[in-house]
Amino acid sequence: MSRNYVGFVLAGFAFIFFLLFSLYEGSNIVNDPFEWKRSTPFTHLLVSNPIFPQDIIWLDFFVYAIKFYAVYPIMTLISAALLLGLTIRNMNKNKKIYINISGILLGVITLYTSLAFFSAHSLGSTVFRYSLLVIGLMLVLCASYSIFKHKTSN
């Protein structure tokens, strides 16, 4: 097994591990009905007024974990960014400019997500927002550097 695949396996395992722990910590929203109005945006898309804990969908567990238990969601975000970076690096071995442009596009989407969708109502959401901002900047800068390096080497 080559070193590239070991990195993929470790990053994938870390992503799944941290995602499961994030969802476990976010499941505390079931015991906090006063927070259902502010921390269940995905449930409110499907159910207008959730009454029972079974009405809450699992994506809202992640939102609740971001707001109040931010360590594992941030580690999930970092491992997902690492997995994405390894994928882009592995695909970039042929020096295709389209891979770098997709990296810039994903970075811009991440930057837009950090600026548009996350409000700073709690410390966890603030830290998650800044983590998204840093990861988006890193994606854009790394892909731009790779394009610049490729253009100057020709």
SULNOR-V194925 format. One record per pair of residues at least 24 apart in sequence whose ideal C-beta (glycine too) atoms are under 10 Angstrom apart, sorted by sequence separation. I is the first residue (numbers start at 1). J is the second residue. D is the distance in whole Angstrom. If there is no record, write none. Layout:
i=I j=J d=D
i=I j=J d=D
//
This chain:
i=29 j=53 d=8
i=30 j=54 d=9
i=36 j=60 d=9
i=39 j=63 d=6
i=40 j=64 d=8
i=110 j=134 d=9
i=111 j=135 d=9
i=112 j=136 d=8
i=35 j=60 d=10
i=38 j=63 d=10
i=39 j=64 d=5
i=81 j=106 d=9
i=110 j=135 d=6
i=111 j=136 d=4
i=27 j=53 d=9
i=30 j=56 d=7
i=38 j=64 d=10
i=39 j=65 d=10
i=81 j=107 d=10
i=84 j=110 d=9
i=110 j=136 d=3
i=111 j=137 d=7
i=29 j=56 d=6
i=39 j=66 d=9
i=109 j=136 d=8
i=110 j=137 d=9
i=36 j=64 d=9
i=39 j=67 d=6
i=107 j=135 d=8
i=108 j=136 d=7
i=110 j=138 d=9
i=111 j=139 d=8
i=27 j=56 d=9
i=35 j=64 d=7
i=38 j=67 d=8
i=39 j=68 d=8
i=81 j=110 d=8
i=106 j=135 d=10
i=107 j=136 d=5
i=110 j=139 d=6
i=111 j=140 d=7
i=26 j=56 d=10
i=30 j=60 d=10
i=106 j=136 d=8
i=107 j=137 d=7
i=109 j=139 d=9
i=110 j=140 d=9
i=27 j=58 d=9
i=29 j=60 d=6
i=30 j=61 d=9
i=107 j=138 d=7
i=108 j=139 d=8
i=26 j=58 d=8
i=29 j=61 d=6
i=32 j=64 d=8
i=35 j=67 d=8
i=107 j=139 d=3
i=108 j=140 d=6
i=26 j=59 d=9
i=27 j=60 d=10
i=28 j=61 d=8
i=35 j=68 d=8
i=77 j=110 d=9
i=106 j=139 d=6
i=107 j=140 d=4
i=26 j=60 d=7
i=27 j=61 d=5
i=29 j=63 d=8
i=30 j=64 d=9
i=105 j=139 d=9
i=106 j=140 d=9
i=107 j=141 d=8
i=23 j=58 d=6
i=26 j=61 d=3
i=29 j=64 d=4
i=103 j=138 d=10
i=104 j=139 d=7
i=105 j=140 d=9
i=107 j=142 d=8
i=108 j=143 d=10
i=23 j=59 d=9
i=25 j=61 d=8
i=26 j=62 d=5
i=28 j=64 d=7
i=29 j=65 d=9
i=32 j=68 d=9
i=103 j=139 d=6
i=104 j=140 d=5
i=107 j=143 d=7
i=24 j=61 d=8
i=25 j=62 d=9
i=26 j=63 d=7
i=27 j=64 d=8
i=28 j=65 d=8
i=102 j=139 d=10
i=103 j=140 d=8
i=104 j=141 d=9
i=106 j=143 d=8
i=107 j=144 d=9
i=23 j=61 d=5
i=26 j=64 d=4
i=27 j=65 d=9
i=29 j=67 d=9
i=103 j=141 d=10
i=104 j=142 d=9
i=105 j=143 d=9
i=22 j=61 d=8
i=23 j=62 d=6
i=25 j=64 d=8
i=26 j=65 d=3
i=29 j=68 d=9
i=103 j=142 d=7
i=104 j=143 d=5
i=22 j=62 d=6
i=25 j=65 d=5
i=26 j=66 d=8
i=28 j=68 d=8
i=103 j=143 d=3
i=104 j=144 d=6
i=23 j=64 d=10
i=24 j=65 d=8
i=25 j=66 d=10
i=26 j=67 d=9
i=28 j=69 d=8
i=102 j=143 d=8
i=103 j=144 d=9
i=22 j=64 d=10
i=23 j=65 d=7
i=26 j=68 d=8
i=100 j=142 d=9
i=101 j=143 d=7
i=104 j=146 d=10
i=19 j=62 d=8
i=22 j=65 d=5
i=25 j=68 d=8
i=26 j=69 d=7
i=100 j=143 d=4
i=101 j=144 d=10
i=103 j=146 d=8
i=104 j=147 d=8
i=21 j=65 d=9
i=22 j=66 d=8
i=25 j=69 d=4
i=99 j=143 d=8
i=100 j=144 d=8
i=103 j=147 d=9
i=24 j=69 d=9
i=25 j=70 d=9
i=100 j=145 d=9
i=19 j=65 d=10
i=25 j=71 d=9
i=26 j=72 d=9
i=97 j=143 d=10
i=100 j=146 d=5
i=101 j=147 d=8
i=22 j=69 d=8
i=25 j=72 d=6
i=26 j=73 d=8
i=99 j=146 d=8
i=100 j=147 d=5
i=21 j=69 d=9
i=22 j=70 d=9
i=24 j=72 d=8
i=25 j=73 d=8
i=99 j=147 d=10
i=100 j=148 d=10
i=22 j=71 d=9
i=23 j=72 d=9
i=97 j=146 d=9
i=100 j=149 d=10
i=21 j=71 d=9
i=22 j=72 d=4
i=23 j=73 d=10
i=74 j=124 d=8
i=81 j=131 d=9
i=85 j=135 d=9
i=92 j=142 d=10
i=97 j=147 d=6
i=100 j=150 d=7
i=21 j=72 d=4
i=22 j=73 d=5
i=67 j=118 d=10
i=73 j=124 d=8
i=77 j=128 d=7
i=81 j=132 d=9
i=84 j=135 d=9
i=88 j=139 d=8
i=92 j=143 d=9
i=95 j=146 d=8
i=20 j=72 d=9
i=21 j=73 d=9
i=22 j=74 d=9
i=66 j=118 d=8
i=70 j=122 d=8
i=73 j=125 d=10
i=76 j=128 d=10
i=95 j=147 d=10
i=18 j=71 d=9
i=19 j=72 d=8
i=22 j=75 d=8
i=23 j=76 d=9
i=70 j=123 d=7
i=71 j=124 d=9
i=74 j=127 d=6
i=78 j=131 d=7
i=81 j=134 d=9
i=82 j=135 d=10
i=85 j=138 d=8
i=89 j=142 d=9
i=97 j=150 d=7
i=18 j=72 d=5
i=19 j=73 d=9
i=21 j=75 d=8
i=22 j=76 d=5
i=67 j=121 d=7
i=68 j=122 d=7
i=70 j=124 d=3
i=73 j=127 d=9
i=74 j=128 d=6
i=77 j=131 d=6
i=81 j=135 d=5
i=85 j=139 d=8
i=88 j=142 d=8
i=92 j=146 d=6
i=95 j=149 d=9
i=96 j=150 d=9
i=97 j=151 d=9
i=17 j=72 d=9
i=18 j=73 d=8
i=21 j=76 d=8
i=22 j=77 d=10
i=67 j=122 d=5
i=68 j=123 d=9
i=69 j=124 d=7
i=70 j=125 d=8
i=73 j=128 d=6
i=77 j=132 d=7
i=80 j=135 d=9
i=81 j=136 d=9
i=84 j=139 d=8
i=88 j=143 d=7
i=95 j=150 d=5
i=18 j=74 d=9
i=19 j=75 d=9
i=20 j=76 d=9
i=66 j=122 d=8
i=67 j=123 d=9
i=68 j=124 d=6
i=70 j=126 d=9
i=71 j=127 d=9
i=74 j=130 d=10
i=75 j=131 d=10
i=78 j=134 d=10
i=18 j=75 d=4
i=19 j=76 d=5
i=67 j=124 d=5
i=68 j=125 d=9
i=70 j=127 d=5
i=74 j=131 d=5
i=77 j=134 d=10
i=78 j=135 d=7
i=81 j=138 d=8
i=85 j=142 d=8
i=89 j=146 d=9
i=17 j=75 d=9
i=18 j=76 d=4
i=19 j=77 d=10
i=66 j=124 d=6
i=67 j=125 d=5
i=70 j=128 d=6
i=73 j=131 d=9
i=74 j=132 d=9
i=77 j=135 d=7
i=81 j=139 d=8
i=85 j=143 d=10
i=88 j=146 d=9
i=92 j=150 d=9
i=95 j=153 d=9
i=17 j=76 d=9
i=18 j=77 d=9
i=65 j=124 d=8
i=66 j=125 d=6
i=67 j=126 d=10
i=95 j=154 d=9
i=15 j=75 d=9
i=16 j=76 d=9
i=18 j=78 d=8
i=19 j=79 d=8
i=64 j=124 d=9
i=14 j=75 d=7
i=15 j=76 d=6
i=18 j=79 d=6
i=19 j=80 d=8
i=66 j=127 d=9
i=67 j=128 d=9
i=70 j=131 d=9
i=14 j=76 d=9
i=15 j=77 d=9
i=17 j=79 d=8
i=18 j=80 d=9
i=63 j=125 d=9
i=66 j=128 d=5
i=15 j=78 d=9
i=16 j=79 d=9
i=65 j=128 d=10
i=66 j=129 d=9
i=14 j=78 d=8
i=15 j=79 d=4
i=14 j=79 d=4
i=15 j=80 d=5
i=63 j=128 d=10
i=13 j=79 d=9
i=14 j=80 d=9
i=15 j=81 d=10
i=11 j=78 d=10
i=12 j=79 d=8
i=15 j=82 d=8
i=11 j=79 d=6
i=12 j=80 d=10
i=14 j=82 d=8
i=15 j=83 d=6
i=10 j=79 d=9
i=11 j=80 d=8
i=14 j=83 d=8
i=15 j=84 d=10
i=11 j=81 d=9
i=12 j=82 d=10
i=11 j=82 d=5
i=12 j=83 d=6
i=10 j=82 d=9
i=11 j=83 d=4
i=10 j=83 d=9
i=11 j=84 d=9
i=8 j=82 d=10
i=11 j=85 d=9
i=12 j=86 d=9
i=7 j=82 d=8
i=8 j=83 d=7
i=11 j=86 d=6
i=7 j=83 d=9
i=10 j=86 d=10
i=11 j=87 d=9
i=41 j=117 d=9
i=7 j=85 d=10
i=8 j=86 d=6
i=7 j=86 d=5
i=8 j=87 d=8
i=5 j=86 d=10
i=4 j=86 d=7
i=7 j=89 d=9
i=8 j=90 d=8
i=39 j=121 d=9
i=7 j=90 d=9
i=38 j=121 d=8
i=39 j=122 d=9
i=38 j=122 d=10
i=4 j=89 d=9
i=5 j=90 d=9
i=4 j=90 d=6
i=39 j=125 d=10
i=4 j=93 d=10
//
